[in-house]
Amino acid sequence: MNRLLPVYTLALREVVRFVRQKNRVFGALAQPVLFWIIFGAGLSASFTPGDSAGQGYNEYFYPGTVVLVILFTSIFATISIIEDRNEGFLQGVLVAPVSIGSVVAGKVAGTTILALMQGGIMLALAPIAGLPLDLAQVAAAMLVLTFIAVALTGVGISIAWNMSSTQGFHAIMTAFLMPMWFLSGAFFPANGLPSWLAAALAINPLTYGLAAFRYALYEPGSPALAHLPSLPVSAAALGLFALGSVAMATALARRRPAGPDS
Amino acid sequence: MTLSKFDTGENPLLEVTNLSYSYGDTLALDDVSFSVQPGEIFGLLGPNGGGKTTLFKILSTLFRIQTGDVHIMGKSIQQYSLAARSALGVVFQNPGLDRNLTVKENLKHHGHLLGMRGAELAEASESALQRLGVTDRTNDRVDTLSGGLARRVELAKGLLNKPPLLLLDEPSTGLDPGARLDLWRYLKDLRNEQGTTVILTTHLMEEAESCDRLAIIDHGRFVAIGTPQGLRSRVGERILSLRCEDPEGFAAVVSREYKVQPVIVEGRLRLENISPESLIPRLLLDHGDKILGLSMERPTLADVFVHETGHTFWKSEQGVDPS
């Protein structure tokens, strides 16, 4: 059997569903943009750029906002697994003659397409943040966003797969996913932090994703790139993050648990 | 591997051997064995929580086998799970359609998962929808369909690749009586025309009556298995039920004087395998003052259940079907 057919069809379903649920389109884009506007305006007065001279908070916060859009897209897309599995289309997918690897790949592919659609819209706003991008920069940025979306979707699937209620997912989102984003360098730079906080940033894989994204947006040597992990380290860590989280999602999904008798 | 590589030969279509399943310390299935022949409509009858949904989830490959084995067309579903799945059509009790998609889109995605595509898929989809009479709603979104119509689309989805074995979990849930009759007519047509074997779970006695054979499940065990007629004959031609003030005391009297073994079910004396023509007049003459009520019925499958388990099917209520 054609191995790509189930991946294609599951990814397509993901995109069609998303486009038909207007509130999801709105939710994934509007909240980060609101954050950007409000925090950008509120914090720009107190933000001292330090070495990254000339960079306002609006501009500093912009890459983090784009990553937040990706994070929200991944969360909204994977949280549906929980209900979809007990009452919905996923039941039929799980008893269809396709490997669980294809099911995970379909989910990851579909969600990544959604994330890139919205990430693309966000990149169009870059000039407003004071970042006029050329074509090569846009291409590099989209490539980095692809890896970030794959990684975060893998994380989302890993969390959602064994979860019996969406409330549980919300709890993890508040206690784990949002802090992961806060501590990625999205909100504040790594320089001048207490050592425990700096350590938290250093072990957070999303830190490297965000760093790679900043490298894509700026000319090499730009002051905005100070205090970041180096480009090779960022790229390698992001690649591992994506690979590792998808591998974990697949392993967890393969180990289909003895669910409750509903 | 595909279906054609299955060796149907002399094998039963489905064979379950020594299947047990537990959730932690709770044993949900306890050493269940049975087989189903090609073309049978086989029912799993039992109260909710009796283990039939667990069995359904194992047969549909949703749950992994813990102990025992299941063979479909001679192949173990543990070793050949993908091949087994391509031989199955599954209709779950909970809605299994994507409500944001149209009827046609749901069938298209499902067909792709089964490895069908293009003209073959379009044709199969069209003919499945036609059989179930939903062709006029093909391009409507599922969330605009009534419950009964959505159920029919679920069935069409389960039949898309004409599977040799159709698994239905509580198929009548949410169907009005007319739609139930349609469903059964349809299942029998399928069996007669395509030789489809059907296994379904139900907690409705009337539905169980329509099966070729059925197994009664209680507390994870098969308490009886056979044709509806054969199962009923276990409790005799007639059942006598007596209401009285002191069931225990009266049971002892009846047992001593008439050489029958009454059982007490929910405060009433039940007498099975009796000849009521001679027993009732004697009972009334000898003990008419103790008898507050008396009824006599032909046995139903509910009586078989009581006969085999010693308790009623609906422990708290009297045969009220909530669905």
HADDOCK unambig.tbl for C-alpha pairs under 7 A between the chains (distance, minus, plus):
assign (segid A and resid 1 and name CA) (segid B and resid 115 and name CA) 6.09 0.50 0.50
assign (segid A and resid 5 and name CA) (segid B and resid 112 and name CA) 6.18 0.50 0.50
assign (segid A and resid 6 and name CA) (segid B and resid 112 and name CA) 5.97 0.50 0.50
assign (segid A and resid 6 and name CA) (segid B and resid 113 and name CA) 5.07 0.50 0.50
assign (segid A and resid 9 and name CA) (segid B and resid 109 and name CA) 5.72 0.50 0.50
assign (segid A and resid 9 and name CA) (segid B and resid 112 and name CA) 6.53 0.50 0.50
assign (segid A and resid 17 and name CA) (segid B and resid 100 and name CA) 5.91 0.50 0.50
assign (segid A and resid 17 and name CA) (segid B and resid 101 and name CA) 6.98 0.50 0.50
assign (segid A and resid 20 and name CA) (segid B and resid 100 and name CA) 6.81 0.50 0.50
assign (segid A and resid 87 and name CA) (segid B and resid 94 and name CA) 5.34 0.50 0.50
assign (segid A and resid 87 and name CA) (segid B and resid 95 and name CA) 5.55 0.50 0.50
assign (segid A and resid 87 and name CA) (segid B and resid 96 and name CA) 6.07 0.50 0.50
assign (segid A and resid 88 and name CA) (segid B and resid 95 and name CA) 5.62 0.50 0.50
assign (segid A and resid 88 and name CA) (segid B and resid 96 and name CA) 4.16 0.50 0.50
assign (segid A and resid 88 and name CA) (segid B and resid 97 and name CA) 5.45 0.50 0.50
assign (segid A and resid 88 and name CA) (segid B and resid 98 and name CA) 5.99 0.50 0.50
assign (segid A and resid 89 and name CA) (segid B and resid 96 and name CA) 4.80 0.50 0.50
assign (segid A and resid 89 and name CA) (segid B and resid 97 and name CA) 4.94 0.50 0.50
assign (segid A and resid 89 and name CA) (segid B and resid 98 and name CA) 5.18 0.50 0.50
assign (segid A and resid 91 and name CA) (segid B and resid 96 and name CA) 6.32 0.50 0.50
assign (segid A and resid 92 and name CA) (segid B and resid 96 and name CA) 6.50 0.50 0.50
assign (segid A and resid 94 and name CA) (segid B and resid 62 and name CA) 6.70 0.50 0.50
assign (segid A and resid 95 and name CA) (segid B and resid 60 and name CA) 6.45 0.50 0.50
assign (segid A and resid 95 and name CA) (segid B and resid 61 and name CA) 6.15 0.50 0.50
assign (segid A and resid 95 and name CA) (segid B and resid 62 and name CA) 6.14 0.50 0.50
assign (segid A and resid 95 and name CA) (segid B and resid 85 and name CA) 6.27 0.50 0.50
assign (segid A and resid 96 and name CA) (segid B and resid 85 and name CA) 5.87 0.50 0.50
assign (segid A and resid 96 and name CA) (segid B and resid 86 and name CA) 6.91 0.50 0.50
assign (segid A and resid 96 and name CA) (segid B and resid 113 and name CA) 6.23 0.50 0.50
assign (segid A and resid 96 and name CA) (segid B and resid 114 and name CA) 6.37 0.50 0.50
assign (segid A and resid 97 and name CA) (segid B and resid 82 and name CA) 4.62 0.50 0.50
assign (segid A and resid 97 and name CA) (segid B and resid 83 and name CA) 6.84 0.50 0.50
assign (segid A and resid 97 and name CA) (segid B and resid 85 and name CA) 5.12 0.50 0.50
assign (segid A and resid 97 and name CA) (segid B and resid 86 and name CA) 5.45 0.50 0.50
assign (segid A and resid 97 and name CA) (segid B and resid 113 and name CA) 6.92 0.50 0.50
assign (segid A and resid 97 and name CA) (segid B and resid 114 and name CA) 6.18 0.50 0.50
assign (segid A and resid 98 and name CA) (segid B and resid 82 and name CA) 6.71 0.50 0.50
assign (segid A and resid 98 and name CA) (segid B and resid 113 and name CA) 6.55 0.50 0.50
assign (segid A and resid 258 and name CA) (segid B and resid 23 and name CA) 6.99 0.50 0.50
assign (segid A and resid 258 and name CA) (segid B and resid 63 and name CA) 6.37 0.50 0.50
assign (segid A and resid 261 and name CA) (segid B and resid 53 and name CA) 6.95 0.50 0.50
assign (segid A and resid 261 and name CA) (segid B and resid 54 and name CA) 6.30 0.50 0.50
